[in-house]
Amino acid sequence: MAESANRIIDGVDLDVVAHIIGVSACFGVGQAYSTLSRVLVPDALATQLGEGMVAVVSKQQLGDPLDPTPWSSH
């Protein structure tokens, strides 16, 4: 399996980044060879980004993988 990392830098919009990471981490449900395996983030941003990612992922719903509804709200 290929490992994929997201590298986060200072000055980014953490709400947007949390949404992108939250969605991409769940996409494919481990059935892809490029599944997100880690996020590299400065210590000063880690808590805020982590909380944002939890908020995004906790809103995801199980269901039809072809239904775009669970991913379309941001």
C-alpha positions in Angstrom: 0.0 0.0 0.0 1.3 3.4 -0.9 1.4 5.8 2.1 0.1 9.3 1.7 0.8 12.3 3.9 -0.7 15.8 4.1 1.8 18.5 5.1 0.2 21.5 6.7 2.0 24.9 6.9 1.4 28.0 8.8 -1.1 30.5 7.4 -3.6 28.1 5.9 -7.3 28.2 6.5 -7.6 25.3 9.0 -11.4 25.0 8.5 -10.9 24.2 4.8 -7.9 22.0 5.5 -9.8 20.0 8.2 -12.7 19.5 5.7 -10.4 18.3 2.9 -8.4 16.0 5.2 -11.6 14.6 6.9 -13.2 13.8 3.6 -10.1 12.4 2.0 -9.2 10.2 5.0 -12.6 8.5 4.8 -12.8 8.3 1.0 -12.3 4.8 -0.2 -12.7 3.4 3.3 -9.2 1.8 3.1 -9.9 0.3 -0.3 -7.5 2.6 -2.1 -3.7 2.3 -2.5 -3.3 6.0 -1.8 -5.2 6.2 1.5 -4.2 9.1 3.8 -1.9 7.7 6.5 -0.6 10.7 8.4 -0.9 14.5 8.7 2.3 16.5 9.4 1.3 19.7 11.2 3.1 22.3 13.3 2.5 21.7 17.1 0.9 25.2 17.4 -1.9 24.1 14.9 -2.3 20.5 15.9 -5.1 20.8 18.4 -7.2 23.2 16.3 -6.8 21.0 13.2 -7.5 17.8 15.1 -10.7 19.2 16.5 -11.8 20.4 13.0 -11.1 17.0 11.5 -13.1 15.2 14.3 -16.0 17.6 13.6 -15.9 16.8 9.9 -15.5 13.0 10.3 -18.2 12.8 13.0 -20.8 14.2 10.6 -20.2 11.5 8.0 -22.9 8.9 7.5 -22.9 5.3 6.4 -24.8 4.5 3.3 -24.7 4.4 -0.4 -21.1 5.3 -1.5 -22.4 6.9 -4.7 -24.6 9.3 -2.8 -22.8 12.7 -2.7 -24.9 14.1 0.1 -22.7 13.2 3.2 -19.7 14.9 1.5 -21.4 18.0 0.1 -21.9 20.0 3.3 -19.1 22.3 4.4 
